Amino acid sequence: MRFQIPRPEQLPDDAFRWAYMAGLEGIPVRSVNRMSGSTLIVDRDIDESGNLFIPWRVAGRDPLVLSTASLMERDEPYLLPVEIARGTLNRLRHQIHAWRSAERELESELQASADRAMQLFIEAATTQRDMDRAAELAGEAIDVAVATLEGVMTLTAADAIERRHQRETRLPTMMAVNVGCTELTAAETQGVLAAFNSAAVPVVWRRAEPNAGEFDWQTLDAQIEWCREVGLRVCGGPILRLDKGFLPDWLYLWEDDFEQIEACVASFVEAVVTRYHGKMHAWHCAARLNTDAALALEEEDMIRLAATVIQTARHADSKTPLIVSFDQPWGEYLAREDRDLSPLHFADALVRADLGIAGLGVEINLGYSPGGTLRREMLDLSQQLDRWLYFGLPLLVMLTIPSSRRPDEQAARQAWPIDADQEVGSDEEARRYADYLERVAQMLLAKTGVHGVIWDQLHDATKHEFAHGGLFDEQHQPKAALSKLIELRRRHLV
């Protein structure tokens, strides 16, 4: 499938690398993407219809992944800006229809904006012989449509939260922050207690068992005791991750012996859960098994390990809820890697096994690539979460959102915000970050099936995973978004 791009400045640099096609279920299809002059070529092994998803520069916002409508395979190239505008307008129209179907009135300003976006699109679609002019008009239509859709989604979230409050004065959603492995400063403690009712305490295997059979519980003991002293509910884990920053070095001695690895995993899980039995409100058993694997394991091995962790934890603690989480829930990596299971299919296999999972989790590191989730607009995010809620289990959402595009020497992952080379003033950058984070948080609170949210990086002061992903900066000072979370808790949460 081919797409003409008359105005390359409308896309982030190298956007074609992250573009992918997906069908009705939204699962990416393996493809090879390349640019030939101003034409994007997406080569697939199938010729079925599908939607193209690609990062797009939207006025006044950081780049967002937008999509075309469903397109059939054909020899003639599509004009990409027009098709992105068509897809965005379709989504806007459907959301307005859903709002009105609920017998809600749409604000006149939003309706006027929707009409304006449609008019611009019509002009673009009927001017395609002049590709540059059509691209300009389509770009304007996209900007207006995205802003309008944002307004409609804000109304939708506010309405849903209000309806929740009609049943509950204070919402019971677990709003947590990952407190990491170091002692919090006084400023961090004050901010955490104001914004959050819970904490996530990570269990880092390489710290807790630096040598096989020799345990060091000092860090975990201190973090858990602090949480209990200040009255925060505790979610322990993840107990198992398979990335290099988590696994102890000695485990690689058995890299070619899966049964021995499985036995080591079971032994560690049993030791952790037994030691902290009765001190956790939930156990986060395993994370990222669908993506990160420092060990050479097959997908079937990953499922077996997940089952082993769940069964071992359940045997050691029969009462505390068990959660398994999945990274990159859209599965963007499927477009570039040879995998059989999407994140949803991986989760489905574990749920069907009836192992006693009490909830599922999704890890969404928004705006990072590679190894993260491309930044999404609120409707896309909402619909993805609805796919996970279809399992009928409580959902835990783990989030990281970058506050800056600047280089970050302390970041362990080579995953950077899209458009990291684009200059944006610091005040504008802070405003975009805080506004986007607030919209995401409100949308999550609007969903009754989302039982918990974990902001997965506390600060940027010491070695951390994602660039500028903390709620406190490198000087341990609170970022603008923290005040948004404090206000959300004051208004809505226990």
Phi, psi and omega per residue, in radians:
M1 nan 2.415 -3.059
R2 -2.124 2.539 -3.108
F3 -2.385 2.189 3.105
Q4 -1.497 2.404 -3.101
I5 -2.199 1.525 -3.096
P6 -1.151 -0.537 -3.091
R7 -2.105 1.527 -3.077
P8 -1.080 -0.370 3.128
E9 -1.175 -0.210 3.102
Q10 -1.307 -0.223 -3.129
L11 -2.047 2.611 2.994
P12 -1.083 2.725 3.062
D13 -1.010 2.428 3.123
D14 1.085 0.385 3.127
A15 -1.015 -0.541 -3.097
F16 -1.076 -0.466 -3.135
R17 -1.154 -0.493 -3.066
W18 -1.788 -0.013 3.110
A19 -1.231 2.581 3.080
Y20 -2.688 2.762 3.053
M21 -1.793 2.552 3.110
A22 -2.541 2.686 3.111
G23 -1.633 -2.722 -3.054
L24 -1.080 -0.594 -3.116
E25 -1.388 -0.103 3.133
G26 1.365 0.189 -3.104
I27 -1.538 2.157 -3.108
P28 -1.050 2.557 3.110
V29 -1.851 2.431 3.137
R30 -1.019 2.308 -3.124
S31 -2.636 2.833 3.000
V32 -2.048 2.087 -3.083
N33 -1.855 2.496 3.058
R34 -2.703 2.742 3.064
M35 -1.794 2.361 3.016
S36 -2.170 1.692 -3.004
G37 1.147 -2.125 3.127
S38 -1.777 0.340 -3.119
T39 -1.989 2.239 3.024
L40 -1.540 2.221 3.118
I41 -1.991 2.166 3.122
V42 -2.009 1.863 -3.120
D43 -1.665 2.182 3.095
R44 -2.180 2.848 3.092
D45 -1.485 -0.134 3.140
I46 -2.090 2.797 -3.141
D47 -2.088 0.468 3.126
E48 -1.329 2.779 3.058
S49 -1.144 2.719 3.127
G50 -2.989 3.006 3.095
N51 -1.792 2.421 3.020
L52 -1.612 2.272 3.061
F53 -1.951 2.314 -3.071
I54 -2.720 2.490 3.060
P55 -1.118 2.446 -3.058
W56 -2.405 2.414 3.074
R57 -1.404 2.069 -3.136
V58 -1.946 2.336 -3.073
A59 -0.965 2.274 3.063
G60 1.337 0.144 -3.104
R61 -2.446 2.772 2.980
D62 -1.224 2.760 -3.094
P63 -0.956 2.416 3.123
L64 -2.098 2.565 2.996
V65 -1.325 2.128 3.066
L66 -2.103 2.883 -3.070
S67 -2.360 2.721 2.997
T68 -1.377 3.025 2.872
A69 -1.298 3.106 3.120
S70 -1.166 2.229 -3.080
L71 -2.076 2.423 3.083
M72 -1.518 2.675 3.072
E73 -1.177 2.326 3.108
R74 -2.717 2.847 -3.141
D75 -1.310 -0.663 -3.105
E76 -1.236 2.326 3.139
P77 -1.234 2.612 3.024
Y78 -1.542 2.634 3.023
L79 -1.533 1.855 -2.937
L80 -0.994 -0.838 -3.112
P81 -1.023 -0.670 3.138
V82 -1.162 -0.717 -3.113
E83 -1.248 -0.609 3.045
I84 -1.142 -0.705 3.092
A85 -1.106 -0.730 3.139
R86 -1.073 -0.828 -3.138
G87 -1.097 -0.720 -3.136
T88 -1.168 -0.709 3.101
L89 -1.126 -0.685 3.101
N90 -1.044 -0.772 -3.141
R91 -1.139 -0.702 3.111
L92 -1.108 -0.798 -3.128
R93 -1.082 -0.744 3.138
H94 -1.122 -0.662 -3.127
Q95 -1.244 -0.650 3.063
I96 -1.115 -0.710 3.109
H97 -1.090 -0.747 3.125
A98 -1.096 -0.671 3.126
W99 -1.116 -0.780 -3.112
R100 -1.290 -0.522 3.095
S101 -1.124 -0.429 3.086
A102 -1.497 0.251 3.116
E103 1.054 0.757 3.074
R104 -1.971 2.513 3.107
E105 -1.538 2.393 3.094
L106 -1.590 2.338 3.134
E107 -1.021 2.474 -3.067
S108 -1.061 -0.613 3.141
E109 -1.141 -0.686 3.117
L110 -1.189 -0.683 3.103
Q111 -1.128 -0.700 3.108
A112 -1.108 -0.690 3.113
S113 -1.154 -0.714 3.102
A114 -1.087 -0.733 3.108
D115 -1.106 -0.711 3.130
R116 -1.105 -0.767 3.123
A117 -1.075 -0.722 3.138
M118 -1.133 -0.710 3.139
Q119 -1.117 -0.741 3.104
L120 -1.098 -0.692 3.125
F121 -1.133 -0.768 3.136
I122 -1.024 -0.756 3.112
E123 -1.088 -0.724 -3.140
A124 -1.144 -0.776 -3.081
A125 -1.149 -0.495 -3.115
T126 -1.678 0.130 -3.116
T127 -2.150 0.411 -2.956
Q128 -1.242 -0.263 3.054
R129 -1.157 -0.523 3.010
D130 -1.707 1.485 -2.961
M131 -1.059 -0.666 -3.108
D132 -1.142 -0.759 3.113
R133 -1.174 -0.718 3.116
A134 -1.090 -0.697 3.117
A135 -1.132 -0.682 3.112
E136 -1.094 -0.842 -3.141
L137 -1.128 -0.721 3.131
A138 -1.115 -0.683 3.100
G139 -1.067 -0.725 3.088
E140 -1.131 -0.720 3.116
A141 -1.066 -0.718 3.130
I142 -1.107 -0.801 -3.139
D143 -1.010 -0.817 -3.110
V144 -1.190 -0.739 -3.104
A145 -1.132 -0.733 3.135
V146 -1.121 -0.754 3.113
A147 -1.095 -0.691 3.134
T148 -1.194 -0.775 3.110
L149 -1.059 -0.669 3.081
E150 -1.047 -0.742 3.107
G151 -1.123 -0.732 3.131
V152 -1.146 -0.710 3.131
M153 -1.185 -0.584 3.061
T154 -1.107 -0.753 3.075
L155 -1.086 -0.765 -3.113
T156 -1.074 -0.781 3.137
A157 -1.141 -0.777 -3.135
A158 -1.081 -0.698 3.130
D159 -1.134 -0.741 -3.140
A160 -1.150 -0.701 3.109
I161 -1.133 -0.706 3.112
E162 -1.084 -0.718 3.121
R163 -1.171 -0.580 3.051
R164 -1.130 -0.679 -3.131
H165 -1.201 -0.385 3.069
Q166 -1.173 -0.426 3.108
R167 -1.708 -0.511 -3.078
E168 -2.423 2.195 3.137
T169 -1.073 -0.808 3.089
R170 -2.098 2.332 -3.093
L171 -1.333 2.430 -3.081
P172 -1.492 0.089 -3.092
T173 -0.921 2.292 3.052
M174 -1.305 1.956 3.084
M175 -1.884 1.896 -2.965
A176 -2.171 2.846 3.000
V177 -2.278 2.509 3.062
N178 -1.301 1.968 -3.056
V179 -1.469 -0.016 3.049
G180 1.190 -2.716 -3.025
C181 -2.063 0.182 -3.136
T182 -2.185 2.783 -3.120
E183 -1.166 2.429 -3.141
L184 -1.367 2.551 3.020
T185 -1.304 2.981 3.124
A186 -1.086 -0.720 3.137
A187 -1.151 -0.703 3.115
E188 -1.151 -0.727 3.117
T189 -1.045 -0.790 3.141
Q190 -1.072 -0.795 -3.136
G191 -1.162 -0.732 -3.135
V192 -1.097 -0.793 -3.104
L193 -1.196 -0.457 3.109
A194 -1.387 -0.556 -3.012
A195 -1.723 -0.392 -2.938
F196 -2.249 2.573 3.057
N197 -1.837 0.006 -3.081
S198 -2.618 2.959 3.097
A199 -2.451 2.579 3.000
A200 -1.838 2.206 3.128
V201 -1.923 1.912 -3.088
P202 -1.236 2.499 3.064
V203 -1.860 1.809 -3.080
V204 -1.712 1.912 -3.016
W205 -0.986 -0.776 -3.071
R206 -1.132 -0.417 3.053
R207 -1.436 -0.747 -3.020
A208 -1.348 -0.476 3.133
E209 -2.400 1.235 -3.074
P210 -1.099 -0.509 3.033
N211 -2.217 2.542 -3.059
A212 -0.963 2.146 3.099
G213 1.426 -0.047 3.125
E214 -1.950 1.996 -3.015
F215 -1.824 2.510 3.046
D216 -2.196 1.789 -3.041
W217 -1.683 0.087 -2.976
Q218 -1.011 -0.857 -3.102
T219 -1.127 -0.830 -3.140
L220 -1.093 -0.765 3.121
D221 -0.989 -0.805 -3.078
A222 -1.146 -0.787 -3.098
Q223 -1.174 -0.735 -3.130
I224 -1.170 -0.727 3.140
E225 -1.125 -0.700 3.105
W226 -1.067 -0.794 3.135
C227 -1.030 -0.754 -3.127
R228 -1.189 -0.637 -3.134
E229 -1.153 -0.644 -3.101
V230 -1.608 0.028 3.019
G231 1.493 0.397 3.111
L232 -1.613 2.341 2.976
R233 -1.143 2.578 -3.007
V234 -2.085 2.238 2.943
C235 -1.856 2.033 -3.077
G236 -1.628 2.242 3.082
G237 2.165 -3.006 0.170
P238 -1.198 2.497 3.107
I239 -1.346 -0.582 -3.138
L240 -2.247 2.169 2.870
R241 -2.335 2.676 -3.049
L242 -1.925 0.300 3.114
D243 -1.524 2.880 -3.021
K244 -1.099 -0.561 -3.133
G245 -1.265 -0.144 -3.074
F246 -1.899 -0.741 -2.987
L247 -1.314 2.456 3.048
P248 -1.245 2.593 -3.083
D249 -1.062 -0.606 -3.057
W250 -1.168 -0.342 -3.113
L251 -1.170 -0.458 -3.096
Y252 -1.180 -0.244 3.072
L253 -1.076 -0.452 -3.116
W254 -1.927 0.487 -3.061
E255 -1.015 -0.532 -3.120
D256 -1.677 0.166 -3.093
D257 -2.194 1.568 -3.041
F258 -1.099 -0.697 -3.117
E259 -1.056 -0.663 3.122
Q260 -1.226 -0.694 3.072
I261 -1.046 -0.800 3.135
E262 -1.046 -0.703 3.129
A263 -1.154 -0.697 3.107
C264 -1.132 -0.735 3.100
V265 -1.051 -0.844 -3.118
A266 -1.065 -0.713 -3.139
S267 -1.109 -0.755 -3.134
F268 -1.171 -0.788 3.139
V269 -1.037 -0.786 3.141
E270 -1.072 -0.716 -3.133
A271 -1.123 -0.759 -3.126
V272 -1.148 -0.912 -3.050
V273 -1.151 -0.653 3.116
T274 -1.144 -0.742 -3.108
R275 -1.131 -0.677 -3.039
Y276 -1.880 0.380 3.090
H277 -0.984 2.272 3.102
G278 1.508 -0.084 -3.116
K279 -1.838 -0.058 -3.089
M280 -1.974 2.492 3.010
H281 -1.518 -0.353 3.066
A282 -2.788 2.600 3.033
W283 -1.876 2.118 3.016
H284 -1.569 1.669 -2.927
C285 -1.207 -0.864 -3.033
A286 -2.595 2.618 -3.115
A287 -2.499 2.623 2.996
R288 1.078 0.334 3.139
L289 -1.172 -0.303 3.123
N290 -1.486 -0.160 -3.076
T291 -2.244 -1.067 -3.020
D292 -1.459 2.276 3.091
A293 -2.680 1.682 3.056
A294 -1.235 -0.354 3.074
L295 -1.671 2.585 -3.128
A296 -1.411 1.505 -3.098
L297 -2.111 2.570 3.056
E298 -1.420 2.872 3.136
E299 -1.063 -0.638 3.095
E300 -1.085 -0.637 3.097
D301 -1.137 -0.684 3.124
M302 -1.068 -0.760 3.127
I303 -1.114 -0.721 3.112
R304 -1.088 -0.730 3.125
L305 -1.121 -0.740 3.101
A306 -1.036 -0.772 3.128
A307 -1.107 -0.692 3.125
T308 -1.094 -0.767 3.135
V309 -1.077 -0.817 -3.110
I310 -1.092 -0.841 -3.100
Q311 -1.135 -0.686 3.133
T312 -1.173 -0.776 3.130
A313 -1.115 -0.703 3.138
R314 -1.144 -0.643 3.116
H315 -1.158 -0.651 -3.115
A316 -1.413 -0.423 -3.112
D317 -2.578 1.785 -3.014
S318 -1.471 -0.116 -3.018
K319 -1.923 -0.659 -3.042
T320 -1.224 2.327 3.141
P321 -1.041 2.472 -3.137
L322 -1.943 2.367 -3.090
I323 -2.228 2.462 2.995
V324 -2.131 2.356 -3.092
S325 -2.085 2.804 -3.068
F326 -2.282 2.382 -3.103
D327 -1.543 2.663 3.061
Q328 0.859 1.130 -2.982
P329 -1.076 -0.407 3.048
W330 -1.257 -0.353 3.136
G331 1.222 0.645 -3.129
E332 -0.972 -0.533 -3.114
Y333 -1.099 -0.363 -3.131
L334 -1.122 -0.416 3.133
A335 -1.269 -0.309 -3.060
R336 -2.100 -0.225 -3.068
E337 -2.127 2.660 -3.129
D338 -1.537 1.565 3.132
R339 -2.164 2.608 3.099
D340 -1.610 -0.573 -3.008
L341 -1.877 2.237 2.949
S342 -1.353 2.884 3.076
P343 -0.953 -0.717 3.136
L344 -1.141 -0.688 3.134
H345 -1.210 -0.635 3.067
F346 -1.064 -0.840 3.127
A347 -1.082 -0.719 -3.123
D348 -1.061 -0.688 3.134
A349 -1.086 -0.702 -3.136
L350 -1.272 -0.692 -3.142
V351 -1.127 -0.760 -3.127
R352 -1.151 -0.422 3.139
A353 -1.259 -0.187 3.063
D354 0.946 0.974 -3.087
L355 -1.593 -0.099 -3.116
G356 1.729 0.383 3.079
I357 -1.183 2.260 3.141
A358 -1.611 -0.332 -3.120
G359 -2.892 2.844 3.083
L360 -1.995 2.708 3.088
G361 -2.255 2.638 3.021
V362 -2.213 2.340 3.105
E363 -1.786 2.106 -3.057
I364 -2.193 1.757 3.070
N365 -1.681 1.563 -2.881
L366 -1.343 2.191 3.014
G367 1.675 0.082 -3.122
Y368 -1.837 2.549 3.008
S369 -2.703 2.550 -0.167
P370 -1.369 3.039 3.069
G371 1.446 0.157 3.082
G372 -2.311 -2.880 3.129
T373 -1.915 2.236 3.100
L374 -1.045 2.506 -3.065
R375 -1.114 2.343 -3.047
R376 -2.092 2.666 2.979
E377 -1.420 2.903 -2.903
M378 -1.127 -0.615 3.136
L379 -1.148 -0.753 3.107
D380 -1.057 -0.783 3.121
L381 -1.099 -0.762 -3.137
S382 -1.089 -0.780 -3.115
Q383 -1.178 -0.609 3.088
Q384 -1.139 -0.759 3.114
L385 -1.110 -0.623 3.107
D386 -1.087 -0.595 3.085
R387 -1.080 -0.697 3.141
W388 -1.296 -0.574 3.114
L389 -1.229 -0.268 3.126
Y390 -1.071 -0.416 3.108
F391 -1.159 -0.303 3.135
G392 1.398 0.256 3.119
L393 -1.910 2.645 3.038
P394 -0.978 2.524 -3.081
L395 -2.014 2.348 3.043
L396 -1.936 2.258 -3.101
V397 -2.002 2.153 3.083
M398 -1.843 2.227 -2.986
L399 -2.193 2.498 2.873
T400 -2.424 2.321 -3.131
I401 -2.327 2.223 -3.107
P402 -1.277 2.420 3.116
S403 -1.661 -0.160 -3.075
S404 -2.663 2.749 3.067
R405 -1.758 -0.018 -3.103
R406 -1.140 2.747 3.045
P407 -1.037 2.602 -3.110
D408 -2.383 1.724 -3.060
E409 -1.211 -0.328 -3.121
Q410 -1.491 -0.151 -3.086
A411 -1.312 2.196 -3.115
A412 -1.332 -0.585 -3.096
R413 -1.553 2.421 3.026
Q414 -1.511 1.018 3.100
A415 -2.175 2.068 -2.986
W416 -2.077 2.694 3.067
P417 -1.018 2.408 3.054
I418 -0.990 2.456 -3.116
D419 1.159 0.592 -3.093
A420 -1.102 -0.347 -3.127
D421 -1.566 -0.026 -3.128
Q422 -1.505 2.266 -3.122
E423 -1.410 2.214 3.046
V424 -2.335 2.337 3.130
G425 -0.985 2.578 -3.052
S426 -1.072 -0.663 3.129
D427 -1.154 -0.757 3.122
E428 -1.160 -0.685 3.118
E429 -1.080 -0.766 3.133
A430 -1.139 -0.670 3.138
R431 -1.143 -0.814 -3.140
R432 -1.046 -0.771 -3.119
Y433 -1.067 -0.889 -3.088
A434 -1.124 -0.725 -3.122
D435 -1.153 -0.761 -3.125
Y436 -1.146 -0.771 3.133
L437 -1.066 -0.711 -3.139
E438 -1.126 -0.716 3.134
R439 -1.128 -0.713 3.104
V440 -1.082 -0.806 -3.111
A441 -1.091 -0.735 3.129
Q442 -1.119 -0.706 3.137
M443 -1.122 -0.667 3.122
L444 -1.176 -0.706 3.111
L445 -1.152 -0.424 -3.118
A446 -1.266 -0.301 -3.050
K447 -1.720 2.017 -3.125
T448 -1.124 -0.481 -3.126
G449 -1.320 -0.279 3.071
V450 -1.465 1.777 -3.073
H451 -1.498 -0.305 -3.111
G452 -2.723 2.617 3.075
V453 -2.302 2.281 3.080
I454 -2.073 2.090 2.988
W455 -1.440 1.986 -2.739
D456 -1.535 0.014 3.092
Q457 -2.461 2.071 -3.064
L458 -1.285 -0.861 -3.050
H459 -2.595 2.994 3.141
D460 -1.920 0.257 -2.963
A461 -1.361 -0.638 3.128
T462 -2.020 -3.058 3.140
K463 -0.957 2.212 -3.099
H464 -2.440 3.048 -2.976
E465 -1.499 -0.926 -3.023
F466 -1.925 2.443 -3.090
A467 -1.036 2.177 3.056
H468 0.927 0.605 -3.094
G469 -1.612 -0.066 -3.085
G470 -1.392 2.838 3.027
L471 -1.508 -0.219 3.004
F472 -2.107 2.571 -3.052
D473 -1.467 -2.966 -3.070
E474 -1.190 -0.244 3.062
Q475 -1.752 0.239 -3.118
H476 1.158 0.349 3.122
Q477 -1.634 2.490 -3.107
P478 -1.156 2.453 3.049
K479 -1.472 2.932 -3.057
A480 -1.030 -0.552 -3.058
A481 -1.200 -0.439 -3.085
L482 -1.068 -0.669 3.127
S483 -1.115 -0.542 3.075
K484 -1.131 -0.745 -3.140
L485 -1.199 -0.645 3.091
I486 -1.081 -0.755 -3.139
E487 -1.173 -0.691 3.101
L488 -1.073 -0.727 3.117
R489 -1.159 -0.742 -3.127
R490 -1.027 -0.664 -3.057
R491 -1.453 -0.525 -2.908
H492 -2.177 -0.519 -2.865
L493 -1.886 2.783 3.023
V494 -1.224 nan nan
